[in-house]
Amino acid sequence: MPTRPPRYRAADTAQQLIGGFLLAGPFVVTEEVWMLAVQMDWLNGLGTAAVVVTIGYTALYGADAKRDPEIESDLGGVPLRFVSLLGVAFGSVVLLVLLFDAPSTFFAVLEVPPEHRPGTLFRVICVGSVFSVVGAATADSVF
């Protein structure tokens, strides 16, 4: 029987935030990420979001034998630590995109038509979140 992990605390989210922001930052302001997002379609964006979810869950519960999602505190049946991780992964990218005002710069440089901007922004967030979730999960596991 696995040992019960420490209770999930606000400090765990703080650790996730540090890791998530550290790895997301460079990808939010990289022209290649924005060019990639322009070329992707909705299916690619949704697939990328699914990869973020898979990486997050695997990093928390597949790679760390001390954690058991069945015995952790949950929110609607989903482990609270995992909910926090996904919030940090996607949220850190959204926040950095807005703080850096990246859309106004890259949409102008890449000449993205207004009707394509919401989808492009969604895909940028998904691509950046691939890296953010790795940082967030690593920080959660290490500290």
Z-matrix of the N, CA and C atoms (Angstrom, degrees):
N
C 1 1.446
C 2 1.527 1 109.02
N 3 1.367 2 116.80 1 128.36
C 4 1.460 3 118.62 2 -178.48
C 5 1.523 4 110.97 3 -69.15
N 6 1.319 5 114.59 4 151.33
C 7 1.465 6 118.78 5 177.76
C 8 1.520 7 109.03 6 -76.76
N 9 1.307 8 115.53 7 148.27
C 10 1.469 9 120.52 8 -179.44
C 11 1.527 10 108.93 9 -71.06
N 12 1.341 11 116.68 10 128.21
C 13 1.468 12 119.22 11 178.84
C 14 1.517 13 110.20 12 -70.13
N 15 1.318 14 116.75 13 162.29
C 16 1.462 15 119.11 14 176.62
C 17 1.536 16 109.27 15 -58.58
N 18 1.311 17 115.76 16 149.90
C 19 1.470 18 120.44 17 178.10
C 20 1.523 19 109.67 18 -59.11
N 21 1.296 20 114.76 19 143.73
C 22 1.456 21 119.80 20 177.93
C 23 1.529 22 109.29 21 -68.47
N 24 1.319 23 116.15 22 131.66
C 25 1.462 24 122.11 23 -176.48
C 26 1.532 25 110.18 24 -126.18
N 27 1.305 26 115.66 25 164.53
C 28 1.470 27 120.67 26 176.32
C 29 1.528 28 110.66 27 -60.44
N 30 1.335 29 116.59 28 -29.83
C 31 1.467 30 120.07 29 178.32
C 32 1.531 31 111.17 30 -62.92
N 33 1.330 32 117.20 31 -28.89
C 34 1.462 33 119.98 32 177.14
C 35 1.530 34 110.48 33 -65.16
N 36 1.322 35 116.55 34 -41.50
C 37 1.462 36 119.95 35 177.21
C 38 1.522 37 110.32 36 -66.06
N 39 1.314 38 117.77 37 -38.17
C 40 1.468 39 120.97 38 177.63
C 41 1.526 40 110.52 39 -60.63
N 42 1.321 41 116.74 40 -41.62
C 43 1.465 42 120.41 41 177.60
C 44 1.527 43 110.36 42 -64.59
N 45 1.316 44 116.66 43 -41.88
C 46 1.461 45 120.40 44 178.25
C 47 1.535 46 110.32 45 -61.70
N 48 1.330 47 116.02 46 -41.47
C 49 1.462 48 120.22 47 -179.83
C 50 1.528 49 111.94 48 -59.73
N 51 1.316 50 115.56 49 -43.89
C 52 1.465 51 119.34 50 180.00
C 53 1.529 52 110.20 51 -60.09
N 54 1.307 53 116.72 52 -50.98
C 55 1.460 54 120.16 53 -180.00
C 56 1.520 55 112.57 54 -64.03
N 57 1.328 56 116.48 55 -41.60
C 58 1.463 57 120.49 56 -178.99
C 59 1.514 58 112.82 57 -63.92
N 60 1.327 59 116.64 58 -44.91
C 61 1.457 60 120.27 59 179.98
C 62 1.520 61 111.92 60 -67.94
N 63 1.315 62 116.58 61 -38.98
C 64 1.467 63 119.27 62 -178.99
C 65 1.519 64 112.65 63 -60.68
N 66 1.322 65 116.44 64 -41.93
C 67 1.460 66 118.07 65 -178.00
C 68 1.522 67 113.41 66 -87.16
N 69 1.315 68 119.10 67 -24.62
C 70 1.467 69 120.87 68 -178.90
C 71 1.519 70 112.24 69 -76.47
N 72 1.315 71 116.91 70 -36.32
C 73 1.460 72 121.69 71 -173.70
C 74 1.517 73 116.07 72 -47.52
N 75 1.310 74 118.37 73 -54.76
C 76 1.466 75 118.61 74 -177.33
C 77 1.530 76 114.06 75 -62.82
N 78 1.316 77 117.72 76 -28.31
C 79 1.463 78 119.73 77 -176.24
C 80 1.519 79 112.52 78 -82.17
N 81 1.314 80 117.27 79 -21.10
C 82 1.464 81 121.32 80 179.55
C 83 1.524 82 110.52 81 -70.52
N 84 1.313 83 117.33 82 -30.76
C 85 1.466 84 121.58 83 -175.78
C 86 1.524 85 112.80 84 -110.33
N 87 1.313 86 116.85 85 23.11
C 88 1.458 87 121.01 86 179.62
C 89 1.524 88 109.57 87 -101.94
N 90 1.317 89 116.18 88 122.09
C 91 1.465 90 120.48 89 -177.58
C 92 1.523 91 112.17 90 -58.81
N 93 1.321 92 116.84 91 -33.93
C 94 1.466 93 119.37 92 -179.52
C 95 1.526 94 112.10 93 -61.70
N 96 1.333 95 117.09 94 -37.62
C 97 1.466 96 120.38 95 178.30
C 98 1.523 97 109.99 96 -64.82
N 99 1.313 98 116.84 97 -42.70
C 100 1.463 99 120.46 98 179.91
C 101 1.528 100 110.88 99 -67.92
N 102 1.327 101 117.82 100 -38.71
C 103 1.469 102 120.98 101 176.78
C 104 1.529 103 110.19 102 -64.46
N 105 1.313 104 116.24 103 -42.30
C 106 1.462 105 120.65 104 177.46
C 107 1.527 106 110.45 105 -59.82
N 108 1.327 107 116.82 106 -45.22
C 109 1.467 108 121.31 107 -179.14
C 110 1.529 109 111.37 108 -63.50
N 111 1.321 110 117.03 109 -35.74
C 112 1.461 111 120.38 110 177.58
C 113 1.531 112 110.10 111 -63.08
N 114 1.323 113 116.73 112 -37.85
C 115 1.466 114 121.15 113 -176.94
C 116 1.526 115 114.08 114 -81.78
N 117 1.320 116 117.15 115 -18.90
C 118 1.469 117 120.93 116 -179.77
C 119 1.531 118 110.07 117 -76.13
N 120 1.340 119 116.32 118 160.41
C 121 1.459 120 119.68 119 172.22
C 122 1.529 121 108.87 120 -110.98
N 123 1.323 122 116.83 121 -177.50
C 124 1.473 123 121.09 122 -176.87
C 125 1.522 124 112.05 123 -60.38
N 126 1.313 125 116.51 124 -38.99
C 127 1.465 126 120.32 125 -179.27
C 128 1.527 127 110.72 126 -62.76
N 129 1.322 128 116.67 127 -40.99
C 130 1.463 129 120.28 128 176.12
C 131 1.520 130 111.27 129 -63.11
N 132 1.320 131 116.94 130 -40.33
C 133 1.458 132 121.09 131 178.46
C 134 1.525 133 111.85 132 -63.92
N 135 1.323 134 116.41 133 -45.51
C 136 1.470 135 119.94 134 178.29
C 137 1.527 136 111.35 135 -65.22
N 138 1.324 137 116.34 136 -38.51
C 139 1.465 138 120.26 137 176.41
C 140 1.520 139 111.55 138 -63.17
N 141 1.321 140 116.51 139 -39.16
C 142 1.456 141 120.81 140 178.17
C 143 1.521 142 110.73 141 -66.10
N 144 1.332 143 117.05 142 -40.35
C 145 1.469 144 120.49 143 176.15
C 146 1.530 145 110.40 144 -61.52
N 147 1.329 146 116.76 145 -39.93
C 148 1.466 147 120.65 146 177.73
C 149 1.529 148 110.86 147 -64.24
N 150 1.308 149 117.00 148 -35.75
C 151 1.466 150 120.73 149 176.85
C 152 1.524 151 109.96 150 -64.44
N 153 1.323 152 117.69 151 -40.37
C 154 1.466 153 121.53 152 178.22
C 155 1.526 154 110.01 153 -60.10
N 156 1.329 155 116.58 154 -46.14
C 157 1.466 156 121.43 155 179.65
C 158 1.528 157 110.21 156 -62.28
N 159 1.308 158 116.75 157 -44.23
C 160 1.474 159 121.39 158 -179.18
C 161 1.522 160 111.73 159 -65.14
N 162 1.323 161 116.67 160 -45.60
C 163 1.467 162 120.04 161 178.32
C 164 1.528 163 110.00 162 -61.06
N 165 1.319 164 116.78 163 -45.30
C 166 1.461 165 120.63 164 -179.24
C 167 1.516 166 112.55 165 -60.00
N 168 1.312 167 116.60 166 -47.62
C 169 1.462 168 120.02 167 -178.17
C 170 1.531 169 110.54 168 -66.37
N 171 1.313 170 116.06 169 -43.77
C 172 1.469 171 120.55 170 -179.51
C 173 1.523 172 111.24 171 -64.87
N 174 1.320 173 116.81 172 -40.79
C 175 1.470 174 120.07 173 179.95
C 176 1.522 175 111.51 174 -65.56
N 177 1.328 176 116.43 175 -37.70
C 178 1.468 177 119.01 176 -178.78
C 179 1.520 178 112.80 177 -78.27
N 180 1.318 179 117.11 178 -41.63
C 181 1.465 180 119.41 179 -169.43
C 182 1.528 181 114.77 180 -117.05
N 183 1.302 182 117.98 181 -19.91
C 184 1.464 183 119.55 182 178.29
C 185 1.514 184 112.49 183 -89.38
N 186 1.334 185 115.15 184 -37.85
C 187 1.457 186 120.25 185 -176.58
C 188 1.524 187 113.10 186 -90.16
N 189 1.319 188 117.29 187 -13.44
C 190 1.460 189 120.98 188 -177.73
C 191 1.520 190 109.23 189 -118.79
N 192 1.309 191 116.49 190 101.71
C 193 1.464 192 121.79 191 -175.70
C 194 1.527 193 113.06 192 -68.25
N 195 1.337 194 117.28 193 -14.87
C 196 1.468 195 120.23 194 -179.86
C 197 1.524 196 111.97 195 -75.30
N 198 1.311 197 117.19 196 -18.72
C 199 1.466 198 120.59 197 -176.02
C 200 1.522 199 111.01 198 -101.15
N 201 1.319 200 114.29 199 139.21
C 202 1.459 201 121.18 200 176.44
C 203 1.524 202 107.43 201 -130.37
N 204 1.333 203 118.47 202 112.55
C 205 1.460 204 120.44 203 -176.72
C 206 1.530 205 113.03 204 -62.62
N 207 1.306 206 116.90 205 -19.68
C 208 1.467 207 120.90 206 -179.01
C 209 1.528 208 112.80 207 -72.90
N 210 1.329 209 116.90 208 -24.00
C 211 1.465 210 118.80 209 -176.36
C 212 1.524 211 113.37 210 -111.12
N 213 1.326 212 117.97 211 -1.03
C 214 1.461 213 120.77 212 177.94
C 215 1.523 214 110.45 213 -80.02
N 216 1.305 215 115.49 214 158.31
C 217 1.469 216 120.69 215 172.94
C 218 1.520 217 108.18 216 -59.03
N 219 1.341 218 115.17 217 143.34
C 220 1.458 219 117.00 218 -177.36
C 221 1.517 220 111.95 219 -131.57
N 222 1.296 221 114.10 220 167.01
C 223 1.451 222 123.17 221 176.85
C 224 1.527 223 106.02 222 -127.66
N 225 1.309 224 116.42 223 102.84
C 226 1.462 225 120.58 224 -177.33
C 227 1.515 226 113.55 225 64.09
N 228 1.324 227 116.54 226 32.02
C 229 1.454 228 121.02 227 179.70
C 230 1.517 229 114.80 228 89.53
N 231 1.329 230 116.95 229 -5.46
C 232 1.468 231 121.60 230 179.40
C 233 1.526 232 107.46 231 -105.37
N 234 1.343 233 117.15 232 129.20
C 235 1.469 234 119.03 233 -178.84
C 236 1.532 235 112.05 234 -53.25
N 237 1.320 236 115.71 235 132.60
C 238 1.457 237 122.28 236 -177.74
C 239 1.531 238 111.58 237 -58.78
N 240 1.309 239 117.08 238 -38.28
C 241 1.471 240 121.05 239 178.82
C 242 1.529 241 110.24 240 -60.80
N 243 1.327 242 117.11 241 -38.76
C 244 1.463 243 122.06 242 179.84
C 245 1.528 244 110.79 243 -71.11
N 246 1.325 245 117.15 244 -41.02
C 247 1.466 246 121.26 245 176.33
C 248 1.530 247 109.48 246 -59.20
N 249 1.318 248 116.36 247 -45.71
C 250 1.452 249 121.39 248 178.70
C 251 1.527 250 110.91 249 -61.49
N 252 1.312 251 116.22 250 -43.43
C 253 1.463 252 120.79 251 -179.13
C 254 1.526 253 111.08 252 -60.24
N 255 1.319 254 116.90 253 -45.57
C 256 1.471 255 119.37 254 179.99
C 257 1.526 256 111.14 255 -68.06
N 258 1.327 257 116.53 256 -37.66
C 259 1.461 258 119.58 257 176.08
C 260 1.513 259 111.75 258 -60.86
N 261 1.316 260 115.99 259 -41.34
C 262 1.467 261 120.78 260 178.43
C 263 1.527 262 110.21 261 -69.24
N 264 1.324 263 117.98 262 -44.54
C 265 1.461 264 121.64 263 -177.06
C 266 1.526 265 111.61 264 -58.98
N 267 1.314 266 116.53 265 -51.10
C 268 1.461 267 119.78 266 -179.63
C 269 1.529 268 111.45 267 -79.15
N 270 1.324 269 116.87 268 -40.21
C 271 1.457 270 121.39 269 -176.66
C 272 1.520 271 113.70 270 -64.84
N 273 1.323 272 117.02 271 -38.88
C 274 1.468 273 119.20 272 -179.86
C 275 1.521 274 110.72 273 -64.92
N 276 1.314 275 116.99 274 -37.83
C 277 1.470 276 119.95 275 178.35
C 278 1.528 277 110.34 276 -67.74
N 279 1.333 278 116.50 277 -45.27
C 280 1.470 279 119.94 278 178.47
C 281 1.526 280 110.34 279 -58.28
N 282 1.312 281 116.69 280 -47.26
C 283 1.463 282 120.46 281 -178.53
C 284 1.527 283 111.69 282 -62.11
N 285 1.325 284 116.96 283 -44.60
C 286 1.465 285 119.56 284 179.87
C 287 1.525 286 111.55 285 -66.73
N 288 1.322 287 117.51 286 -39.14
C 289 1.463 288 120.78 287 177.32
C 290 1.526 289 109.70 288 -58.13
N 291 1.332 290 116.03 289 -43.86
C 292 1.461 291 120.09 290 -179.20
C 293 1.529 292 112.21 291 -72.00
N 294 1.335 293 117.13 292 -43.32
C 295 1.466 294 120.19 293 -179.53
C 296 1.527 295 112.08 294 -62.69
N 297 1.319 296 116.78 295 -39.61
C 298 1.457 297 121.19 296 -179.10
C 299 1.531 298 112.20 297 -83.29
N 300 1.340 299 116.76 298 -6.44
C 301 1.465 300 122.64 299 -176.73
C 302 1.530 301 110.60 300 53.04
N 303 1.313 302 115.27 301 38.68
C 304 1.457 303 121.49 302 -176.80
C 305 1.531 304 113.84 303 -61.17
N 306 1.331 305 119.87 304 -38.83
C 307 1.469 306 117.94 305 -178.94
C 308 1.532 307 113.90 306 -58.16
N 309 1.314 308 117.53 307 -42.86
C 310 1.467 309 118.18 308 -178.06
C 311 1.527 310 111.03 309 -63.75
N 312 1.304 311 116.77 310 -36.09
C 313 1.466 312 120.15 311 178.66
C 314 1.521 313 111.61 312 -70.74
N 315 1.339 314 116.70 313 -53.99
C 316 1.460 315 119.35 314 -172.90
C 317 1.521 316 113.37 315 -75.49
N 318 1.320 317 117.92 316 -32.95
C 319 1.464 318 118.68 317 177.04
C 320 1.527 319 110.25 318 -64.25
N 321 1.341 320 117.28 319 -36.70
C 322 1.461 321 120.71 320 178.22
C 323 1.527 322 110.92 321 -71.00
N 324 1.336 323 116.60 322 -47.47
C 325 1.466 324 120.68 323 -177.75
C 326 1.528 325 111.36 324 -63.41
N 327 1.334 326 116.39 325 -40.99
C 328 1.462 327 120.85 326 -177.46
C 329 1.529 328 113.05 327 -90.56
N 330 1.330 329 116.05 328 0.44
C 331 1.468 330 122.78 329 178.25
C 332 1.531 331 112.20 330 52.38
N 333 1.340 332 114.63 331 52.41
C 334 1.468 333 120.93 332 179.59
C 335 1.527 334 108.21 333 -82.57
N 336 1.335 335 117.54 334 122.95
C 337 1.468 336 119.80 335 179.10
C 338 1.531 337 110.71 336 -63.84
N 339 1.317 338 117.51 337 148.13
C 340 1.472 339 121.12 338 -177.44
C 341 1.522 340 114.22 339 -52.66
N 342 1.298 341 118.55 340 -36.95
C 343 1.466 342 120.88 341 -178.34
C 344 1.530 343 113.14 342 -70.30
N 345 1.319 344 118.06 343 -16.60
C 346 1.466 345 122.15 344 179.42
C 347 1.532 346 112.34 345 -98.90
N 348 1.300 347 117.48 346 -7.51
C 349 1.466 348 120.79 347 -174.50
C 350 1.529 349 114.31 348 -66.28
N 351 1.333 350 120.40 349 -44.70
C 352 1.478 351 118.44 350 179.48
C 353 1.531 352 112.86 351 -59.41
N 354 1.325 353 117.06 352 -44.24
C 355 1.466 354 120.27 353 179.16
C 356 1.517 355 112.23 354 -65.53
N 357 1.322 356 116.03 355 -40.31
C 358 1.464 357 120.18 356 178.06
C 359 1.519 358 110.54 357 -63.59
N 360 1.320 359 116.38 358 -43.34
C 361 1.465 360 120.11 359 179.17
C 362 1.526 361 110.82 360 -62.85
N 363 1.325 362 117.54 361 -41.98
C 364 1.470 363 121.34 362 176.09
C 365 1.529 364 110.69 363 -57.17
N 366 1.310 365 117.08 364 -44.93
C 367 1.471 366 120.70 365 -178.23
C 368 1.527 367 111.77 366 -69.69
N 369 1.329 368 118.08 367 -36.11
C 370 1.471 369 121.11 368 175.22
C 371 1.526 370 109.50 369 -60.99
N 372 1.322 371 115.75 370 -44.83
C 373 1.468 372 120.30 371 179.75
C 374 1.521 373 110.42 372 -61.74
N 375 1.313 374 117.32 373 -41.49
C 376 1.472 375 120.25 374 179.25
C 377 1.524 376 111.71 375 -65.65
N 378 1.336 377 116.96 376 -43.19
C 379 1.468 378 120.11 377 179.21
C 380 1.529 379 110.06 378 -64.12
N 381 1.310 380 117.79 379 -46.73
C 382 1.468 381 120.59 380 178.61
C 383 1.511 382 112.41 381 -62.26
N 384 1.324 383 116.67 382 -33.24
C 385 1.464 384 121.09 383 -179.09
C 386 1.519 385 112.94 384 -69.45
N 387 1.329 386 117.57 385 -23.92
C 388 1.472 387 119.92 386 175.47
C 389 1.526 388 109.02 387 -58.76
N 390 1.299 389 116.93 388 -41.97
C 391 1.459 390 121.39 389 -178.66
C 392 1.522 391 111.25 390 -79.64
N 393 1.319 392 115.84 391 -39.01
C 394 1.461 393 120.27 392 179.66
C 395 1.522 394 112.13 393 -61.99
N 396 1.333 395 117.60 394 -41.08
C 397 1.473 396 120.23 395 -177.96
C 398 1.535 397 110.39 396 -65.34
N 399 1.320 398 116.89 397 -34.87
C 400 1.467 399 119.66 398 177.44
C 401 1.522 400 109.88 399 -64.55
N 402 1.323 401 117.05 400 -46.25
C 403 1.475 402 120.26 401 178.71
C 404 1.514 403 112.41 402 -63.55
N 405 1.335 404 116.07 403 -42.35
C 406 1.457 405 120.21 404 -178.65
C 407 1.524 406 111.40 405 -66.11
N 408 1.320 407 116.96 406 -44.32
C 409 1.465 408 120.65 407 -179.38
C 410 1.523 409 111.03 408 -67.62
N 411 1.315 410 117.12 409 -38.45
C 412 1.463 411 120.78 410 178.61
C 413 1.529 412 110.62 411 -64.45
N 414 1.323 413 115.88 412 -45.37
C 415 1.472 414 119.38 413 179.68
C 416 1.519 415 110.61 414 -64.16
N 417 1.322 416 117.51 415 -37.99
C 418 1.461 417 121.11 416 178.89
C 419 1.534 418 110.97 417 -64.44
N 420 1.310 419 116.17 418 -36.74
C 421 1.478 420 120.14 419 -177.11
C 422 1.523 421 113.17 420 -81.39
N 423 1.326 422 116.57 421 -30.93
C 424 1.464 423 120.17 422 -173.47
C 425 1.518 424 111.95 423 -83.90
N 426 1.322 425 117.19 424 -42.76
C 427 1.470 426 120.14 425 -173.16
C 428 1.502 427 112.11 426 -89.77
